[in-house]
Amino acid sequence: MAKGKKIGSETHKKKLSSSNELPASGKTDAPKQKRKRRNTTQDIEEERAEVPVNQEEVELMAEVELTAEEKGKIERKLKKERKKKEKQLQREASVSVEKAKPQQSSAKDLALEYLIRWSKKHKEWKFQKTRQTWLLQHMYDCDKISDKSFSVLLKYLDGLKGNAREVTIQKAEALMKELETTDTSTEDGPAKIERIRQVLQLLS
């Protein structure tokens, strides 16, 4: 009988212990896990609310919402603007290059410089047919050759020889006849006639 009571008491204790263990492992743990989940989701939402929104992220989100057609229009517009800026930069670069280039001397400046070098017997002077031709073609034009330069040119013409001398005389005579038959009342008419007379007097 004593053994039976002991066995009964032991089984009763086991039932009590197992019944006491179930709430600890099942009922009490479940609410704790739920609380933890609530806390973690709340924390994430709070962190998202605290993080400032970046402008680039907003633009990206807006791009996602755009349709393919709208994106194509925007891309074409941006492409046109880029090309426009590139062309403008190229124009500015070409203008700066042109400004950097030294200005080339005109035919008039080169011819007069040629004449001045001859008059000074400059060591670097040498005969140049193109410069001489320009001087002979424009020596009666007071706007292109001043009176001072013309007086130097007369000395230069005194050294003309051969065909160049004969052609200069023929052109001077033909121009004199033309001016005699036309109206010479213009501003430069009398000055031209005077220069032609001096040339013919020198070379004839």
C-alpha positions as CSV (number, residue, x, y, z in Angstrom):
1,M,0.0,0.0,0.0
2,A,2.9,2.4,0.8
3,K,4.4,1.7,-2.6
4,G,1.1,2.4,-4.3
5,K,0.7,5.8,-2.5
6,K,4.2,6.8,-3.5
7,I,3.6,6.0,-7.2
8,G,0.3,7.9,-7.1
9,S,2.0,10.9,-5.5
10,E,4.8,10.9,-8.0
11,T,2.4,10.7,-11.0
12,H,0.4,13.6,-9.5
13,K,3.5,15.7,-9.1
14,K,4.5,15.0,-12.8
15,K,1.1,16.1,-14.0
16,L,1.4,19.3,-11.9
17,S,4.9,20.0,-13.2
18,S,3.9,19.4,-16.8
19,S,0.8,21.6,-16.4
20,N,2.9,24.3,-14.8
21,E,5.5,24.1,-17.7
22,L,3.0,24.5,-20.5
23,P,1.9,28.1,-19.8
24,A,5.6,29.1,-19.4
25,S,6.6,27.7,-22.8
26,G,3.4,28.4,-24.8
27,K,1.1,31.1,-23.5
28,T,3.6,33.6,-22.0
29,D,6.2,33.4,-24.9
30,A,3.7,34.1,-27.7
31,P,2.7,37.5,-26.5
32,K,6.3,38.5,-26.0
33,Q,7.2,37.6,-29.6
34,K,4.2,39.6,-30.9
35,R,5.3,42.6,-28.9
36,K,8.8,42.3,-30.3
37,R,7.4,42.3,-33.8
38,R,5.3,45.3,-33.1
39,N,8.2,47.1,-31.7
40,T,10.5,46.3,-34.7
41,T,7.9,47.4,-37.3
42,Q,7.2,50.6,-35.3
43,D,11.0,51.3,-35.1
44,I,11.4,50.8,-38.8
45,E,8.5,53.2,-39.6
46,E,9.9,55.8,-37.1
47,E,13.3,55.5,-38.7
48,R,11.9,56.0,-42.2
49,A,10.0,59.1,-41.0
50,E,13.1,60.5,-39.4
51,V,15.3,60.0,-42.5
52,P,15.2,63.2,-44.8
53,V,14.0,62.6,-48.3
54,N,16.7,63.1,-50.9
55,Q,15.9,65.2,-54.0
56,E,17.5,62.6,-56.3
57,E,15.3,59.9,-54.8
58,V,12.2,62.0,-55.4
59,E,13.3,62.5,-59.1
60,L,13.9,58.8,-59.5
61,M,10.4,58.0,-58.1
62,A,8.9,60.5,-60.4
63,E,10.7,58.9,-63.4
64,V,9.4,55.5,-62.4
65,E,5.8,56.9,-62.6
66,L,6.4,58.4,-66.1
67,T,5.3,56.4,-69.1
68,A,7.7,55.3,-71.8
69,E,6.5,57.9,-74.2
70,E,7.0,60.7,-71.7
71,K,10.5,59.4,-70.9
72,G,11.3,59.5,-74.6
73,K,10.1,63.1,-74.9
74,I,12.2,64.2,-71.9
75,E,15.3,62.3,-73.3
76,R,14.9,64.0,-76.7
77,K,14.6,67.4,-75.1
78,L,17.7,66.9,-73.0
79,K,19.6,65.6,-76.0
80,K,18.7,68.8,-78.0
81,E,19.8,71.0,-75.1
82,R,23.1,69.2,-74.9
83,K,23.7,69.6,-78.6
84,K,22.8,73.3,-78.3
85,K,25.3,73.8,-75.5
86,E,28.0,71.9,-77.5
87,K,27.5,74.1,-80.5
88,Q,27.6,77.3,-78.4
89,L,30.9,76.1,-76.8
90,Q,32.3,75.4,-80.3
91,R,31.3,78.8,-81.5
92,E,32.9,80.5,-78.5
93,A,36.1,78.4,-79.0
94,S,36.3,79.4,-82.7
95,V,35.8,83.0,-81.8
96,S,38.6,82.9,-79.3
97,V,40.9,81.2,-81.8
98,E,40.2,83.9,-84.4
99,K,41.0,86.6,-81.8
100,A,44.2,84.9,-80.9
101,K,45.3,84.8,-84.6
102,P,47.4,87.9,-85.6
103,Q,45.7,90.1,-88.2
104,Q,47.2,89.5,-91.6
105,S,48.6,92.6,-93.4
106,S,46.6,93.8,-96.4
107,A,48.1,94.0,-99.9
108,K,48.2,97.8,-99.5
109,D,50.2,97.6,-96.3
110,L,52.7,95.1,-97.8
111,A,53.2,97.2,-101.0
112,L,53.8,100.4,-99.1
113,E,56.2,98.6,-96.7
114,Y,58.0,97.3,-99.8
115,L,58.3,100.8,-101.1
116,I,59.6,102.2,-97.8
117,R,62.2,99.5,-97.5
118,W,63.4,100.3,-101.0
119,S,63.7,104.0,-100.1
120,K,65.7,103.2,-97.0
121,K,67.9,100.7,-99.0
122,H,67.1,98.1,-96.4
123,K,69.2,95.0,-96.4
124,E,66.2,92.8,-96.3
125,W,64.7,94.5,-99.4
126,K,64.4,92.4,-102.5
127,F,62.4,92.8,-105.7
128,Q,58.9,91.5,-105.6
129,K,56.8,91.6,-108.8
130,T,53.4,91.4,-106.9
131,R,54.2,94.5,-104.8
132,Q,55.4,96.5,-107.8
133,T,52.3,95.5,-109.8
134,W,50.0,96.7,-106.9
135,L,51.9,100.1,-106.7
136,L,51.6,100.6,-110.5
137,Q,47.9,99.8,-110.6
138,H,47.0,102.1,-107.7
139,M,49.5,104.9,-108.0
140,Y,46.9,107.4,-109.3
141,D,44.5,106.6,-106.4
142,C,45.0,109.3,-103.7
143,D,43.0,107.3,-101.1
144,K,45.3,104.3,-101.4
145,I,48.6,106.1,-101.9
146,S,49.2,109.3,-100.1
147,D,51.1,112.3,-101.7
148,K,54.1,111.5,-99.5
149,S,54.2,107.9,-100.7
150,F,53.7,109.0,-104.3
151,S,56.8,111.2,-104.2
152,V,58.8,108.1,-103.1
153,L,57.1,106.0,-105.8
154,L,58.2,108.5,-108.5
155,K,61.8,107.8,-107.5
156,Y,61.1,104.1,-107.7
157,L,59.6,104.5,-111.2
158,D,62.7,106.2,-112.4
159,G,64.5,102.9,-112.2
160,L,61.9,101.0,-114.3
161,K,63.4,99.4,-117.4
162,G,62.4,97.4,-120.4
163,N,58.8,96.2,-120.8
164,A,57.6,97.5,-117.4
165,R,58.6,101.0,-118.3
166,E,56.9,100.9,-121.7
167,V,53.7,99.4,-120.3
168,T,53.5,102.1,-117.6
169,I,53.9,104.9,-120.2
170,Q,51.1,103.3,-122.4
171,K,48.7,103.0,-119.5
172,A,49.4,106.6,-118.3
173,E,48.7,108.0,-121.8
174,A,45.5,105.9,-122.2
175,L,44.2,107.1,-118.8
176,M,45.0,110.7,-119.6
177,K,42.9,110.5,-122.8
178,E,40.1,109.0,-120.9
179,L,40.1,111.7,-118.3
180,E,40.3,114.4,-120.9
181,T,37.1,113.2,-122.6
182,T,35.1,112.7,-119.4
183,D,34.1,115.0,-116.6
184,T,37.1,115.8,-114.3
185,S,35.2,117.9,-111.9
186,T,35.1,115.1,-109.3
187,E,37.1,115.5,-106.1
188,D,40.0,113.3,-107.2
189,G,39.9,114.1,-110.9
190,P,42.5,117.0,-110.9
191,A,44.8,115.1,-108.6
192,K,44.8,112.1,-110.9
193,I,45.6,114.2,-113.9
194,E,48.5,115.8,-112.1
195,R,50.0,112.5,-111.1
196,I,49.7,111.1,-114.6
197,R,51.6,114.2,-116.0
198,Q,54.4,113.7,-113.5
199,V,54.7,110.0,-114.5
200,L,54.7,110.7,-118.2
201,Q,57.2,113.6,-117.7
202,L,59.5,111.2,-115.7
203,L,59.4,108.2,-118.0
204,S,59.1,109.8,-121.4
